[in-house]
Amino acid sequence: MSDKINHTTTNRQISLARRSPHYWRVTIDDPPLNIFGPDTIPQLNEIITALETDEHVKVVVFDSAVEGFFLTHYDFLAELENTTRLPPGPTGLLPLPDTLVRLSRAPVVSIASIRGRATGVGSALALACDMRFVSREKANLSQWEVGAGVVPGGGPMARLPRLMERGRALEVLLGADDIRGDLAERYGYANRSLPDADLDEFVDALAPRIASFDKRAISETKRFADVASLPSDYEIAPELDVCVASIMRPAAQKRIRMLMEQGFHRPGDVEDRLGYYVGQLER
């Protein structure tokens, strides 16, 4: 059974489909690049609130309808104030980290099914999910921001070292390069990388399997795992503030401008190989 949630926003970038009362799918669909912007934040918040308040849902899968892109970076063409002026969420954190923290702690199992690029905010969303399954041939994960002179925001510095050892986390964060599916699995960035032809079948088997189990048993088990593995709000809170400040610095403005001149924010090779291009800016 599929039931689209009712929306009032005209430019819908995220849709929610109920496969069953217990198993939901959230699909990102903002072609051509699935860029994350200020308009995306309230839509994501709406989805998280629904997950927190629905008494039946047990599993949610995040995926994409846009070929080659799961979810990419922040919209650098949008006015920064459109993001910074949004009020804090229920956790007291700014809206983006608030929604990601609430997703991690929701009494629902969250799964990212990644085919294409999950870069910047896309990586942060994937890291906030409980599990990540990726296409071996088509997935690219990255925290590319340092290569553009920007400090990542939304929690990756707090989450990545908990998934992989510190040196590998710093390689991802400071190397700012694309991490392909098989390496993402080896590093702990993803649970598994699967042949692209098998990804949907695997996720479509695992999600309903978990959704068939008792919700209280699921949520209580997840809550104890959260205590052992999730960062505190105190660790996540400063990241976005520092990220926003770093975007305004001359070094970041120069690098972002250079990327724009080469084709950043437009379909093409820069967006397809962002890790490569940020590594060439000062060479």
C-alpha positions as a Python dict, from the first residue, in 0.01 Angstrom:
ca = {
    (1, 'M'): (0, 0, 0),
    (2, 'S'): (133, 342, -90),
    (3, 'D'): (-8, 667, 40),
    (4, 'K'): (149, 1003, -33),
    (5, 'I'): (150, 1244, 258),
    (6, 'N'): (-39, 1572, 204),
    (7, 'H'): (186, 1875, 153),
    (8, 'T'): (127, 2248, 137),
    (9, 'T'): (467, 2348, -2),
    (10, 'T'): (456, 2392, -379),
    (11, 'N'): (818, 2293, -447),
    (12, 'R'): (824, 1947, -294),
    (13, 'Q'): (1174, 1805, -276),
    (14, 'I'): (1096, 1518, -38),
    (15, 'S'): (798, 1284, -54),
    (16, 'L'): (674, 1026, 192),
    (17, 'A'): (510, 704, 74),
    (18, 'R'): (363, 453, 317),
    (19, 'R'): (442, 107, 183),
    (20, 'S'): (246, -22, 481),
    (21, 'P'): (149, 123, 820),
    (22, 'H'): (482, -11, 952),
    (23, 'Y'): (719, 55, 658),
    (24, 'W'): (764, 398, 502),
    (25, 'R'): (978, 528, 216),
    (26, 'V'): (1113, 882, 199),
    (27, 'T'): (1227, 980, -151),
    (28, 'I'): (1439, 1283, -236),
    (29, 'D'): (1338, 1419, -574),
    (30, 'D'): (1480, 1760, -665),
    (31, 'P'): (1642, 1723, -1007),
    (32, 'P'): (1889, 1762, -1153),
    (33, 'L'): (2127, 1737, -854),
    (34, 'N'): (1924, 1693, -531),
    (35, 'I'): (2091, 2000, -379),
    (36, 'F'): (1994, 2069, -17),
    (37, 'G'): (1867, 2419, 54),
    (38, 'P'): (1663, 2626, 301),
    (39, 'D'): (1336, 2499, 150),
    (40, 'T'): (1440, 2141, 220),
    (41, 'I'): (1476, 2189, 596),
    (42, 'P'): (1104, 2232, 684),
    (43, 'Q'): (1017, 1943, 453),
    (44, 'L'): (1267, 1718, 629),
    (45, 'N'): (1139, 1839, 966),
    (46, 'E'): (784, 1745, 861),
    (47, 'I'): (901, 1392, 782),
    (48, 'I'): (1089, 1354, 1112),
    (49, 'T'): (788, 1480, 1310),
    (50, 'A'): (567, 1223, 1137),
    (51, 'L'): (815, 946, 1225),
    (52, 'E'): (824, 1058, 1589),
    (53, 'T'): (449, 1080, 1633),
    (54, 'D'): (306, 791, 1431),
    (55, 'E'): (237, 496, 1658),
    (56, 'H'): (257, 232, 1385),
    (57, 'V'): (567, 303, 1176),
    (58, 'K'): (872, 92, 1260),
    (59, 'V'): (1107, 132, 963),
    (60, 'V'): (1180, 415, 721),
    (61, 'V'): (1402, 397, 412),
    (62, 'F'): (1554, 710, 256),
    (63, 'D'): (1629, 691, -116),
    (64, 'S'): (1640, 911, -426),
    (65, 'A'): (1445, 943, -749),
    (66, 'V'): (1726, 1139, -921),
    (67, 'E'): (1974, 936, -1124),
    (68, 'G'): (2328, 967, -990),
    (69, 'F'): (2243, 1170, -678),
    (70, 'F'): (2119, 1061, -335),
    (71, 'L'): (2147, 1405, -173),
    (72, 'T'): (2424, 1656, -228),
    (73, 'H'): (2563, 1970, -74),
    (74, 'Y'): (2413, 2288, 63),
    (75, 'D'): (2271, 2535, -188),
    (76, 'F'): (2547, 2798, -214),
    (77, 'L'): (2331, 3009, -444),
    (78, 'A'): (2067, 3055, -174),
    (79, 'E'): (2089, 3342, 73),
    (80, 'L'): (2264, 3212, 384),
    (81, 'E'): (2023, 3408, 603),
    (82, 'N'): (1737, 3192, 473),
    (83, 'T'): (1895, 2907, 668),
    (84, 'T'): (2041, 3086, 969),
    (85, 'R'): (1719, 3277, 1048),
    (86, 'L'): (1515, 2959, 1090),
    (87, 'P'): (1430, 2905, 1460),
    (88, 'P'): (1586, 2621, 1661),
    (89, 'G'): (1405, 2289, 1665),
    (90, 'P'): (1267, 2092, 1962),
    (91, 'T'): (1616, 1985, 2073),
    (92, 'G'): (1729, 2348, 2093),
    (93, 'L'): (1971, 2288, 1807),
    (94, 'L'): (1957, 2478, 1480),
    (95, 'P'): (1711, 2323, 1232),
    (96, 'L'): (1946, 2102, 1027),
    (97, 'P'): (2131, 1935, 1318),
    (98, 'D'): (1801, 1924, 1507),
    (99, 'T'): (1630, 1714, 1240),
    (100, 'L'): (1931, 1482, 1208),
    (101, 'V'): (1960, 1429, 1584),
    (102, 'R'): (1589, 1357, 1609),
    (103, 'L'): (1612, 1110, 1322),
    (104, 'S'): (1891, 922, 1499),
    (105, 'R'): (1691, 905, 1822),
    (106, 'A'): (1346, 838, 1676),
    (107, 'P'): (1187, 510, 1793),
    (108, 'V'): (1200, 397, 1430),
    (109, 'V'): (1472, 215, 1234),
    (110, 'S'): (1611, 444, 963),
    (111, 'I'): (1792, 308, 657),
    (112, 'A'): (1972, 504, 384),
    (113, 'S'): (1967, 328, 46),
    (114, 'I'): (2235, 510, -150),
    (115, 'R'): (2272, 496, -525),
    (116, 'G'): (2467, 796, -648),
    (117, 'R'): (2632, 1083, -465),
    (118, 'A'): (2578, 1142, -91),
    (119, 'T'): (2799, 1445, -37),
    (120, 'G'): (2801, 1710, 233),
    (121, 'V'): (2449, 1727, 373),
    (122, 'G'): (2371, 1400, 193),
    (123, 'S'): (2651, 1230, 384),
    (124, 'A'): (2531, 1391, 709),
    (125, 'L'): (2178, 1256, 651),
    (126, 'A'): (2315, 909, 577),
    (127, 'L'): (2529, 920, 893),
    (128, 'A'): (2224, 1016, 1099),
    (129, 'C'): (2041, 705, 976),
    (130, 'D'): (2077, 382, 1172),
    (131, 'M'): (2202, 186, 870),
    (132, 'R'): (2351, 267, 530),
    (133, 'F'): (2345, 32, 230),
    (134, 'V'): (2513, 146, -90),
    (135, 'S'): (2550, 55, -455),
    (136, 'R'): (2898, -84, -506),
    (137, 'E'): (2926, 64, -854),
    (138, 'K'): (2725, 386, -824),
    (139, 'A'): (2754, 517, -468),
    (140, 'N'): (2990, 801, -378),
    (141, 'L'): (3001, 934, -23),
    (142, 'S'): (3203, 1234, 86),
    (143, 'Q'): (3253, 1519, 324),
    (144, 'W'): (3403, 1744, 58),
    (145, 'E'): (3377, 2072, 249),
    (146, 'V'): (3734, 2116, 376),
    (147, 'G'): (3850, 2107, 14),
    (148, 'A'): (3644, 2424, -41),
    (149, 'G'): (3772, 2592, 275),
    (150, 'V'): (3452, 2509, 467),
    (151, 'V'): (3412, 2326, 798),
    (152, 'P'): (3147, 2052, 766),
    (153, 'G'): (2823, 2106, 960),
    (154, 'G'): (2540, 1881, 1074),
    (155, 'G'): (2731, 1629, 1282),
    (156, 'P'): (2986, 1441, 1068),
    (157, 'M'): (3281, 1515, 1298),
    (158, 'A'): (3086, 1375, 1592),
    (159, 'R'): (2950, 1073, 1406),
    (160, 'L'): (3227, 952, 1173),
    (161, 'P'): (3487, 866, 1442),
    (162, 'R'): (3225, 649, 1611),
    (163, 'L'): (3171, 450, 1290),
    (164, 'M'): (3537, 415, 1189),
    (165, 'E'): (3861, 467, 1375),
    (166, 'R'): (3986, 825, 1413),
    (167, 'G'): (4249, 812, 1139),
    (168, 'R'): (4001, 693, 878),
    (169, 'A'): (3747, 955, 988),
    (170, 'L'): (4008, 1227, 946),
    (171, 'E'): (4101, 1083, 606),
    (172, 'V'): (3738, 1122, 498),
    (173, 'L'): (3698, 1469, 650),
    (174, 'L'): (4035, 1622, 561),
    (175, 'G'): (4099, 1432, 237),
    (176, 'A'): (3762, 1566, 114),
    (177, 'D'): (3758, 1304, -159),
    (178, 'D'): (3491, 1071, -295),
    (179, 'I'): (3458, 737, -115),
    (180, 'R'): (3328, 466, -345),
    (181, 'G'): (3089, 197, -228),
    (182, 'D'): (3336, -83, -161),
    (183, 'L'): (3573, 144, 35),
    (184, 'A'): (3281, 293, 227),
    (185, 'E'): (3194, -56, 346),
    (186, 'R'): (3555, -137, 438),
    (187, 'Y'): (3589, 183, 640),
    (188, 'G'): (3254, 149, 819),
    (189, 'Y'): (3099, 446, 637),
    (190, 'A'): (2834, 200, 511),
    (191, 'N'): (2699, -125, 653),
    (192, 'R'): (2736, -303, 319),
    (193, 'S'): (2808, -229, -42),
    (194, 'L'): (2606, -445, -277),
    (195, 'P'): (2607, -493, -653),
    (196, 'D'): (2382, -223, -790),
    (197, 'A'): (2141, -481, -930),
    (198, 'D'): (2098, -628, -579),
    (199, 'L'): (2064, -310, -371),
    (200, 'D'): (1688, -261, -397),
    (201, 'E'): (1612, -628, -345),
    (202, 'F'): (1826, -638, -31),
    (203, 'V'): (1675, -326, 125),
    (204, 'D'): (1323, -430, 24),
    (205, 'A'): (1376, -758, 208),
    (206, 'L'): (1544, -619, 523),
    (207, 'A'): (1305, -328, 585),
    (208, 'P'): (981, -533, 585),
    (209, 'R'): (1154, -803, 791),
    (210, 'I'): (1234, -553, 1067),
    (211, 'A'): (891, -392, 1026),
    (212, 'S'): (730, -730, 1103),
    (213, 'F'): (881, -732, 1454),
    (214, 'D'): (734, -581, 1772),
    (215, 'K'): (773, -202, 1781),
    (216, 'R'): (847, -185, 2153),
    (217, 'A'): (1122, -443, 2121),
    (218, 'I'): (1269, -249, 1826),
    (219, 'S'): (1257, 92, 1996),
    (220, 'E'): (1394, -29, 2331),
    (221, 'T'): (1679, -217, 2164),
    (222, 'K'): (1763, 88, 1955),
    (223, 'R'): (1751, 314, 2263),
    (224, 'F'): (2018, 109, 2444),
    (225, 'A'): (2235, 104, 2131),
    (226, 'D'): (2193, 483, 2107),
    (227, 'V'): (2333, 529, 2458),
    (228, 'A'): (2648, 345, 2356),
    (229, 'S'): (2696, 500, 2015),
    (230, 'L'): (2531, 839, 1952),
    (231, 'P'): (2709, 1170, 2017),
    (232, 'S'): (2559, 1416, 2262),
    (233, 'D'): (2391, 1737, 2151),
    (234, 'Y'): (2685, 1922, 2308),
    (235, 'E'): (2921, 1763, 2056),
    (236, 'I'): (2703, 1842, 1755),
    (237, 'A'): (2581, 2192, 1846),
    (238, 'P'): (2893, 2395, 1751),
    (239, 'E'): (2949, 2232, 1411),
    (240, 'L'): (2690, 2427, 1212),
    (241, 'D'): (2786, 2759, 1372),
    (242, 'V'): (3148, 2705, 1272),
    (243, 'C'): (3038, 2583, 927),
    (244, 'V'): (2840, 2902, 860),
    (245, 'A'): (3127, 3121, 983),
    (246, 'S'): (3375, 2934, 763),
    (247, 'I'): (3163, 2987, 450),
    (248, 'M'): (3201, 3363, 493),
    (249, 'R'): (3581, 3357, 518),
    (250, 'P'): (3783, 3478, 217),
    (251, 'A'): (3951, 3140, 166),
    (252, 'A'): (3615, 2964, 130),
    (253, 'Q'): (3465, 3239, -83),
    (254, 'K'): (3761, 3216, -321),
    (255, 'R'): (3741, 2838, -353),
    (256, 'I'): (3364, 2830, -393),
    (257, 'R'): (3392, 3099, -664),
    (258, 'M'): (3656, 2891, -845),
    (259, 'L'): (3430, 2587, -830),
    (260, 'M'): (3137, 2791, -963),
    (261, 'E'): (3348, 2906, -1257),
    (262, 'Q'): (3424, 2542, -1342),
    (263, 'G'): (3061, 2427, -1328),
    (264, 'F'): (2971, 2374, -960),
    (265, 'H'): (2595, 2376, -900),
    (266, 'R'): (2527, 2268, -1259),
    (267, 'P'): (2497, 1920, -1409),
    (268, 'G'): (2835, 1810, -1536),
    (269, 'D'): (3177, 1682, -1444),
    (270, 'V'): (3235, 1906, -1140),
    (271, 'E'): (2927, 1775, -962),
    (272, 'D'): (2995, 1422, -1082),
    (273, 'R'): (3355, 1429, -952),
    (274, 'L'): (3349, 1693, -682),
    (275, 'G'): (3619, 1523, -476),
    (276, 'Y'): (3860, 1542, -767),
    (277, 'Y'): (3792, 1907, -841),
    (278, 'V'): (3831, 2038, -485),
    (279, 'G'): (4170, 1866, -481),
    (280, 'Q'): (4281, 2061, -790),
    (281, 'L'): (4183, 2414, -685),
    (282, 'E'): (4523, 2536, -569),
    (283, 'R'): (4739, 2313, -789),
}
